[in-house]
Amino acid sequence: RKDDLRPALPLTILLFALAEDEDGNLVFNAQPMFLSISDIEKRILEMDVRLRSRCGGLLEVQFGKSSLKKAAPEMKVSYIHRTVRDYLEKTGIRHILSKTTGGLSCDSFNPHVALVKAYILRLKCLESKEENRSDAQELINSIITFARRAEADLCQPQLKLMDAFYQTANTWWLSAFGHGILPREESITSLAVQTGLYQYVQARLTAGNLHPDKLQARPLLDYAINPSAAFRPFVPRSLASLSKPTVMALLELRSNPNYRASKSSQSPWQNALTYLSSNPYRFLSDGDKESLLLRWGSVLKALLQNGADGAVMSRGQYMV
């Protein structure tokens, strides 16, 4: 999708098998390394048979140049030919498939929710050690990608699922490196803000009657507008990562663009001006120039409409 922070990767046969698991609560109850090697082999064998029998050859496991006679966990599954993909991705065909599986109602099957669960379970199956860091990072980025898609499709947050993701990722990181996945001052909420999971943020703050400016040392609006180095592994440092819906959600929750956490800090509004003024070249390199200008222009306008001080100075002596 065009609004993905990172492109979705081809699915492996093990991910297909985990996404097809009939136990909807497995993702919440499974312990780290809950599948043995024999369990994994059994699951992928069953999935390989199922793909052959139910997809009529349209989907297949990619053996490539492998000399193996049976599927391995990390082998990719893809369309047998590009024309199959092009046909199935037509709007009309997607609508038929969606309608057949229950449409976009909350109780129907949603492939993106299923894939979020599958990636979390795959992370639980990954041994916690430093050599697997890049694999874990890839799984986490995929979880964020499909969580964003699920929110967009269903127009509702996946609170319990995202909390399970954060607990799983934090446990994995703690076991592998002796510290959590994020710095101590950060949280799943600030991660959700930076990755555009605004419905999760809305639900979490509303449920706890929490104010977006006082939840953490840094106001959440600042995270939404200004990329943080702590989240660089999950969010590309790009003007295109700005989520207007997240900014609007925080403003609706009474976030103050002029709020300063301390006397020495800048407000979200000032930081936005500093960031934009010091990175003008990004409008030429971070995607569609016109789209970026419109998005940032509408966000700056919304901040001003919600009380941002138009005469304030920011670092570098830039004025509005």
WOPE-V200078 format. One record per residue. N is the residue number from 1. RES is the residue in one letter. NEAR is the number of other ideal C-beta (glycine too) atoms within 8 Angstrom. D_LAST is the distance of its C-alpha to the last C-alpha in Angstrom with 2 decimals. Layout:
# WOPE-V200078
n/res/near/d_last
N/RES/NEAR/D_LAST
N/RES/NEAR/D_LAST
This chain:
# WOPE-V200078
n/res/near/d_last
1/R/5/34.22
2/K/3/30.99
3/D/5/28.89
4/D/10/30.94
5/L/12/29.09
6/R/8/32.25
7/P/4/35.16
8/A/8/38.15
9/L/6/41.20
10/P/6/44.78
11/L/10/46.68
12/T/11/49.70
13/I/17/52.95
14/L/14/52.55
15/L/12/49.24
16/F/13/51.03
17/A/12/53.77
18/L/12/51.46
19/A/12/49.52
20/E/9/52.91
21/D/10/54.04
22/E/4/55.41
23/D/5/54.59
24/G/6/51.19
25/N/6/51.11
26/L/10/51.98
27/V/11/48.36
28/F/7/48.28
29/N/6/51.78
30/A/8/52.30
31/Q/6/52.45
32/P/8/51.31
33/M/7/53.74
34/F/7/55.37
35/L/7/56.85
36/S/5/59.62
37/I/5/60.18
38/S/6/62.98
39/D/8/60.78
40/I/12/58.16
41/E/8/60.89
42/K/8/62.35
43/R/12/59.04
44/I/14/58.20
45/L/10/61.79
46/E/9/61.60
47/M/14/58.27
48/D/12/59.66
49/V/8/62.64
50/R/9/60.46
51/L/14/58.27
52/R/9/61.41
53/S/6/63.11
54/R/6/60.28
55/C/9/58.06
56/G/4/60.85
57/G/7/59.67
58/L/8/56.20
59/L/9/54.66
60/E/11/56.21
61/V/10/55.87
62/Q/8/55.00
63/F/8/57.68
64/G/5/56.69
65/K/4/59.05
66/S/7/59.98
67/S/4/63.71
68/L/7/63.36
69/K/3/65.35
70/K/6/63.26
71/A/12/59.54
72/A/9/57.59
73/P/9/54.69
74/E/6/51.89
75/M/13/53.20
76/K/10/50.76
77/V/13/51.55
78/S/8/50.57
79/Y/9/51.72
80/I/8/54.91
81/H/6/53.30
82/R/6/49.90
83/T/6/51.28
84/V/10/51.82
85/R/9/48.18
86/D/8/47.04
87/Y/8/49.40
88/L/10/48.54
89/E/7/44.78
90/K/8/45.13
91/T/5/43.42
92/G/6/46.75
93/I/10/48.55
94/R/10/45.81
95/H/8/46.10
96/I/8/49.88
97/L/9/49.66
98/S/10/47.13
99/K/8/49.31
100/T/6/52.39
101/T/8/50.88
102/G/9/49.69
103/G/7/46.43
104/L/7/43.17
105/S/6/44.65
106/C/5/44.05
107/D/4/47.70
108/S/9/48.09
109/F/6/47.97
110/N/10/44.54
111/P/7/44.63
112/H/11/41.25
113/V/12/42.29
114/A/11/45.58
115/L/13/43.88
116/V/15/41.64
117/K/15/44.93
118/A/13/46.63
119/Y/13/44.04
120/I/14/44.12
121/L/13/47.92
122/R/12/47.79
123/L/14/45.70
124/K/13/48.36
125/C/10/50.97
126/L/11/49.29
127/E/5/50.83
128/S/9/48.46
129/K/6/48.57
130/E/6/46.27
131/E/4/47.68
132/N/11/46.39
133/R/8/42.76
134/S/6/41.54
135/D/8/43.61
136/A/14/42.20
137/Q/9/38.63
138/E/9/39.46
139/L/12/40.96
140/I/14/37.97
141/N/12/35.56
142/S/12/37.97
143/I/14/38.08
144/I/13/34.29
145/T/12/34.49
146/F/14/37.25
147/A/16/35.87
148/R/14/32.73
149/R/11/35.11
150/A/13/37.27
151/E/15/34.44
152/A/8/33.41
153/D/9/37.06
154/L/10/38.19
155/C/6/35.03
156/Q/7/36.05
157/P/11/35.43
158/Q/12/38.09
159/L/9/37.98
160/K/7/41.40
161/L/13/41.20
162/M/14/37.86
163/D/9/39.15
164/A/11/42.27
165/F/13/40.23
166/Y/11/38.36
167/Q/8/41.64
168/T/11/43.37
169/A/13/40.72
170/N/11/40.51
171/T/10/44.32
172/W/15/44.62
173/W/12/42.13
174/L/10/43.76
175/S/7/47.17
176/A/11/46.21
177/F/6/44.03
178/G/3/44.59
179/H/5/41.05
180/G/8/38.97
181/I/8/36.88
182/L/11/33.59
183/P/6/32.81
184/R/5/34.13
185/E/6/30.80
186/E/10/30.06
187/S/8/31.80
188/I/8/32.61
189/T/12/29.88
190/S/15/27.06
191/L/13/28.78
192/A/13/28.88
193/V/14/25.14
194/Q/14/24.45
195/T/13/27.10
196/G/10/26.05
197/L/15/29.11
198/Y/15/27.27
199/Q/11/30.52
200/Y/13/32.03
201/V/16/29.09
202/Q/12/29.37
203/A/10/33.12
204/R/13/33.14
205/L/13/30.76
206/T/8/32.48
207/A/6/35.94
208/G/6/35.28
209/N/4/33.27
210/L/8/30.61
211/H/8/27.04
212/P/14/24.49
213/D/10/22.73
214/K/6/26.07
215/L/10/28.13
216/Q/10/27.36
217/A/4/25.97
218/R/9/22.69
219/P/14/21.21
220/L/16/22.05
221/L/16/18.63
222/D/11/17.55
223/Y/13/20.50
224/A/13/19.60
225/I/12/16.17
226/N/9/16.94
227/P/11/20.38
228/S/9/22.75
229/A/5/25.42
230/A/7/28.03
231/F/15/27.86
232/R/9/27.90
233/P/6/31.55
234/F/11/30.71
235/V/10/27.26
236/P/7/26.43
237/R/6/23.34
238/S/9/21.63
239/L/11/18.64
240/A/8/21.45
241/S/12/22.38
242/L/11/19.55
243/S/9/21.48
244/K/10/19.85
245/P/8/22.99
246/T/13/22.65
247/V/15/19.11
248/M/10/20.41
249/A/12/23.57
250/L/15/21.92
251/L/13/19.82
252/E/7/23.19
253/L/11/24.69
254/R/7/22.36
255/S/13/20.10
256/N/10/17.34
257/P/14/13.84
258/N/10/13.57
259/Y/11/17.08
260/R/8/17.94
261/A/7/21.41
262/S/5/22.07
263/K/4/20.92
264/S/3/20.38
265/S/7/18.39
266/Q/8/14.76
267/S/14/13.92
268/P/15/13.77
269/W/12/10.13
270/Q/12/9.50
271/N/13/12.14
272/A/12/10.78
273/L/12/7.70
274/T/13/10.50
275/Y/11/12.89
276/L/9/11.24
277/S/10/10.28
278/S/7/13.82
279/N/8/15.62
280/P/7/14.84
281/Y/6/18.62
282/R/9/19.06
283/F/10/18.11
284/L/6/21.25
285/S/5/23.48
286/D/9/22.80
287/G/8/24.59
288/D/5/24.03
289/K/8/20.93
290/E/6/20.68
291/S/8/21.26
292/L/13/18.61
293/L/9/15.91
294/L/8/17.16
295/R/10/17.37
296/W/11/13.94
297/G/8/12.50
298/S/9/14.77
299/V/12/13.94
300/L/9/10.16
301/K/8/11.46
302/A/12/14.12
303/L/14/12.09
304/L/9/10.29
305/Q/6/13.86
306/N/8/15.21
307/G/8/13.46
308/A/10/10.27
309/D/9/8.78
310/G/6/5.68
311/A/5/6.28
312/V/13/7.31
313/M/6/7.90
314/S/13/9.16
315/R/7/12.27
316/G/7/12.26
317/Q/6/10.10
318/Y/9/6.86
319/M/7/3.78
320/V/5/0.00
